Amino acid sequence: MMKFRKYLQDKKYELLLLALIQHLFIGIFLNDLSFYTKIIWPVNMLILGTASVCVFIEKGRWKNLMQQFLFLLVLLLPLGLTFWGKNPTYFAFLNIGYVIFFLFIFWEIFKFLIKPGYINKDIISASACGYFLLIEISTFLFQFFVYQNAQSFKGIDFSSPAKTYIDLVYFSSITLTSIGFGDITPNSYNTKLIASLFGIAGQFYSVVLVGILISKFSSKSDS
């Protein structure tokens, strides 16, 4: 058991990175999006929540309690889609819960990135995790507004929750990377401003991350 715990602690950022990638992009391999909503999404959150537990090993009692509460919340929320999938209030609660969950993990990872004066595989994996966590936060924040106002975006597919989610993952990714194809566009002042904010955040994260990595390489070279 101790060996397994040590393995999880040593590989926590790699495991979280893999969990984030599969959560965001597993739709590439799926055609049955109804199956995705009912089965794959809850399984995804189980994998992602389990991976996030590793990040908070030995981080203090209150952080672990908070992480466990948020893990349980985001694990149960997709299961409720079967019963309250058409309820806008439920979707609003679901999206806000996910935003808080991913923000909590992102903040812990960002603190890790700026603290140590060295470069290793954990720093590289944590850096990638930070970028994917920004996509997760952006996606669920946009989804909150989409289910409050269906006119807040143009080009979103509303035929199923899974298609809406995948479209927003795509939009969040190209916004944070400043690609901006224009096939999906924000159509309300809320979503326009949030898209602008996340576009700036994506560039800021990239610039800060490059600075952090360069400083860590320099510190390693000097030593």
PERAGI-V423823 format. One record per residue. N is the residue number from 0. RES is the residue in three letters. SS is DSSP state (hx for helix, st for strand, lp for the rest). PHI is phi in whole degrees, -180 to 180 (999 if undefined). OMEGA is omega as a letter, one per 40 degrees, with the letter a starting at -180 (NA if undefined). Layout:
{{N,RES,SS,PHI,OMEGA} {N,RES,SS,PHI,OMEGA}}
//
This chain:
{{0,MET,lp,999,i} {1,MET,hx,-65,i} {2,LYS,hx,-65,i} {3,PHE,hx,-65,i} {4,ARG,hx,-62,i} {5,LYS,hx,-66,i} {6,TYR,hx,-62,i} {7,LEU,hx,-62,a} {8,GLN,hx,-68,a} {9,ASP,hx,-70,a} {10,LYS,lp,-106,a} {11,LYS,hx,-60,a} {12,TYR,hx,-76,i} {13,GLU,hx,-64,i} {14,LEU,hx,-65,i} {15,LEU,hx,-65,i} {16,LEU,hx,-61,i} {17,LEU,hx,-62,i} {18,ALA,hx,-65,i} {19,LEU,hx,-66,a} {20,ILE,hx,-63,a} {21,GLN,hx,-68,i} {22,HIS,hx,-67,a} {23,LEU,hx,-79,a} {24,PHE,hx,-122,i} {25,ILE,hx,-66,i} {26,GLY,hx,-60,i} {27,ILE,hx,-57,a} {28,PHE,hx,-102,a} {29,LEU,lp,-117,i} {30,ASN,lp,-108,a} {31,ASP,lp,-88,a} {32,LEU,hx,-77,i} {33,SER,hx,-67,i} {34,PHE,hx,-63,i} {35,TYR,hx,-60,a} {36,THR,hx,-65,a} {37,LYS,hx,-84,a} {38,ILE,hx,-115,a} {39,ILE,hx,-66,a} {40,TRP,hx,-60,i} {41,PRO,hx,-60,i} {42,VAL,hx,-65,i} {43,ASN,hx,-56,a} {44,MET,hx,-70,i} {45,LEU,hx,-64,i} {46,ILE,hx,-65,a} {47,LEU,hx,-67,i} {48,GLY,hx,-64,i} {49,THR,hx,-64,i} {50,ALA,hx,-65,a} {51,SER,hx,-69,i} {52,VAL,hx,-58,a} {53,CYS,hx,-61,a} {54,VAL,hx,-64,a} {55,PHE,lp,-103,i} {56,ILE,lp,-63,i} {57,GLU,lp,61,i} {58,LYS,lp,-104,a} {59,GLY,lp,110,a} {60,ARG,hx,-65,a} {61,TRP,hx,-68,i} {62,LYS,hx,-67,i} {63,ASN,hx,-67,i} {64,LEU,hx,-64,i} {65,MET,hx,-64,i} {66,GLN,hx,-63,a} {67,GLN,hx,-65,i} {68,PHE,hx,-64,a} {69,LEU,hx,-67,i} {70,PHE,hx,-60,i} {71,LEU,hx,-63,a} {72,LEU,hx,-63,a} {73,VAL,hx,-73,i} {74,LEU,hx,-75,a} {75,LEU,hx,-82,a} {76,LEU,hx,-58,i} {77,PRO,hx,-62,a} {78,LEU,hx,-65,i} {79,GLY,hx,-72,i} {80,LEU,hx,-61,i} {81,THR,hx,-62,a} {82,PHE,hx,-99,a} {83,TRP,hx,-124,a} {84,GLY,lp,-61,a} {85,LYS,lp,-103,a} {86,ASN,lp,-93,a} {87,PRO,hx,-60,i} {88,THR,hx,-65,i} {89,TYR,hx,-64,i} {90,PHE,hx,-64,i} {91,ALA,hx,-62,i} {92,PHE,hx,-63,i} {93,LEU,hx,-60,a} {94,ASN,hx,-69,i} {95,ILE,hx,-65,i} {96,GLY,hx,-60,i} {97,TYR,hx,-69,i} {98,VAL,hx,-60,i} {99,ILE,hx,-64,i} {100,PHE,hx,-59,a} {101,PHE,hx,-73,i} {102,LEU,hx,-62,a} {103,PHE,hx,-61,i} {104,ILE,hx,-70,a} {105,PHE,hx,-59,a} {106,TRP,hx,-63,i} {107,GLU,hx,-65,a} {108,ILE,hx,-70,i} {109,PHE,hx,-62,i} {110,LYS,hx,-63,i} {111,PHE,hx,-65,a} {112,LEU,hx,-64,a} {113,ILE,hx,-88,a} {114,LYS,hx,-85,a} {115,PRO,lp,-74,i} {116,GLY,lp,-101,a} {117,TYR,lp,-144,i} {118,ILE,lp,-124,i} {119,ASN,lp,-156,a} {120,LYS,hx,-64,i} {121,ASP,hx,-64,i} {122,ILE,hx,-64,a} {123,ILE,hx,-64,a} {124,SER,hx,-64,i} {125,ALA,hx,-64,i} {126,SER,hx,-61,i} {127,ALA,hx,-65,i} {128,CYS,hx,-58,a} {129,GLY,hx,-58,a} {130,TYR,hx,-67,i} {131,PHE,hx,-68,i} {132,LEU,hx,-67,i} {133,LEU,hx,-62,i} {134,ILE,hx,-65,i} {135,GLU,hx,-60,a} {136,ILE,hx,-61,i} {137,SER,hx,-60,a} {138,THR,hx,-59,a} {139,PHE,hx,-76,i} {140,LEU,hx,-70,i} {141,PHE,hx,-64,a} {142,GLN,hx,-63,i} {143,PHE,hx,-57,a} {144,PHE,hx,-72,i} {145,VAL,hx,-61,a} {146,TYR,hx,-82,i} {147,GLN,hx,-85,a} {148,ASN,lp,-148,a} {149,ALA,hx,-65,a} {150,GLN,hx,-91,a} {151,SER,hx,-74,i} {152,PHE,st,-136,i} {153,LYS,st,-107,i} {154,GLY,lp,94,i} {155,ILE,lp,-86,i} {156,ASP,lp,-87,a} {157,PHE,lp,-100,a} {158,SER,lp,-70,i} {159,SER,lp,-157,i} {160,PRO,hx,-58,a} {161,ALA,hx,-66,a} {162,LYS,hx,-68,i} {163,THR,hx,-62,i} {164,TYR,hx,-62,a} {165,ILE,hx,-63,i} {166,ASP,hx,-61,a} {167,LEU,hx,-76,i} {168,VAL,hx,-62,i} {169,TYR,hx,-61,a} {170,PHE,hx,-63,a} {171,SER,hx,-63,a} {172,SER,hx,-64,a} {173,ILE,hx,-74,i} {174,THR,hx,-73,a} {175,LEU,hx,-66,i} {176,THR,lp,-92,i} {177,SER,lp,61,i} {178,ILE,lp,-80,i} {179,GLY,lp,61,a} {180,PHE,lp,-69,i} {181,GLY,lp,94,i} {182,ASP,lp,-75,i} {183,ILE,lp,-120,a} {184,THR,st,-136,i} {185,PRO,st,-68,a} {186,ASN,lp,-131,i} {187,SER,lp,-135,a} {188,TYR,hx,-63,i} {189,ASN,hx,-61,a} {190,THR,hx,-72,i} {191,LYS,hx,-64,a} {192,LEU,hx,-69,i} {193,ILE,hx,-67,i} {194,ALA,hx,-62,i} {195,SER,hx,-62,a} {196,LEU,hx,-62,a} {197,PHE,hx,-73,i} {198,GLY,hx,-62,i} {199,ILE,hx,-66,a} {200,ALA,hx,-61,i} {201,GLY,hx,-63,i} {202,GLN,hx,-69,i} {203,PHE,hx,-62,i} {204,TYR,hx,-61,a} {205,SER,hx,-63,a} {206,VAL,hx,-66,a} {207,VAL,hx,-62,a} {208,LEU,hx,-63,i} {209,VAL,hx,-61,i} {210,GLY,hx,-62,i} {211,ILE,hx,-63,a} {212,LEU,hx,-65,i} {213,ILE,hx,-64,a} {214,SER,hx,-64,a} {215,LYS,hx,-71,i} {216,PHE,hx,-63,i} {217,SER,hx,-64,i} {218,SER,hx,-63,i} {219,LYS,hx,-68,a} {220,SER,hx,-67,a} {221,ASP,hx,-66,i} {222,SER,lp,-77,NA}}
//
